[in-house]
Amino acid sequence: MKITGTGSASPSLTVSNDMLATFLDTSDEWIQTRTGIKTRQIISTEQLKDLAAQASTNAIQQAGIKAEELDYIICSNTINEYVTPALSCILQGMLGATCPCIDLNGACAGFIYALDMADALFKRGNMEHILVICAEEPSRMVDWTKRDTSVLFGDGAAAVVLSKGEGFISFKLSTISNTEALYQIRKLQDTPFINKEEEDSALVMKGQDVFKLAVNCSLNDIKDVLKMADVKATNVDHFLLHQANMRIIDTVMKYMKQSEKNFPHNVERYGNTSSASIPMLLDELNRSNKLKTGQKLVFSAFGAGFTTGACLLEWTK
Ligand code: UT7
């Protein structure tokens, strides 16, 4: 498969570090030094499904197809207002598509998992176009009275249209079960048969544990996808890492001894938008003509689960 269209959409409200410091014991200096984040876009008047529809429409238009031509929609989403139906099903109606739809929850690594699923569907042989849409609102997961998590995230949606062709070269996915370092628990409906106390918590994160895991997994995953394809890191033009934290990106870059110019980033403007972060960055690079046919790209992401994954592709649009 190859990418034939990209699109993204962000909420209208820009929240600066100084704005956060008006209601949290934090500062622009702390946030920028530890994360690189300056501003993030946060959902206020919008709904996630509208951002998802806008991002998808942009990608579909660029691919030069109609929504009715999509053979599958895979949506990477951690939370939205509906537990059921899946966001992809809601989106299908908004777009006017008629294909089967499924959501997956691979947390921040969801884009790579969705691409891997799409790759398997193409290999089955009866698909022409698949929409992968990542739509996330982590601002509705964090506790806005807690400075350790709320300053890190932003909301957004980004999509790619994948079409039959040659582009993706290798994938590596892994999952390491862990419910301690990064999780959120929600309370389910009461029943007459449940006596135990149940919790309803905001997102909990052991930042330093996640940091170490992110760096190690990213380095291993990238090494593996390059080795599988017999490609050297020096021959990769753009490493698109999950935009969680500038320090993580810098650390991976330094261990790999690669040039800063090959590690594009926009975390400073969007914060961590979970699985939407890599396709948002991809859309930005694509629409500013930074991607050239024949260039090699690596995507690498990690998130709650822990889920981690990377893939190598050649840009063919
Ligand atoms: O998609 C995956 C998402 N997660 C990540 O990528 C997170 C990975 N982890 C990180 O990026 C870093 O661990 C953080 C940015 C979350 C935190 O940076 P850190 O250097 O690991 O800081 P820390 O947690 O060790 O906290 C240092 C201090 C603490 O104060 P004390 O105990 O030293 O007095 C915190 O209470 O910084 C304090 N602190 C803050 N201070 C001002 C924590 N959050 C803030 C804040 N503003 N927002």
Boltz pocket constraint, residues with backbone or C-beta under 6 A from the ligand:
constraints:
  - pocket:
      binder: B
      contacts: [[A, 25], [A, 26], [A, 27], [A, 30], [A, 31], [A, 34], [A, 35], [A, 108], [A, 147], [A, 148], [A, 149], [A, 151], [A, 205], [A, 206], [A, 207], [A, 208], [A, 210], [A, 211], [A, 214], [A, 244], [A, 245], [A, 248], [A, 272], [A, 274], [A, 302], [A, 303], [A, 304]]
      max_distance: 6.0
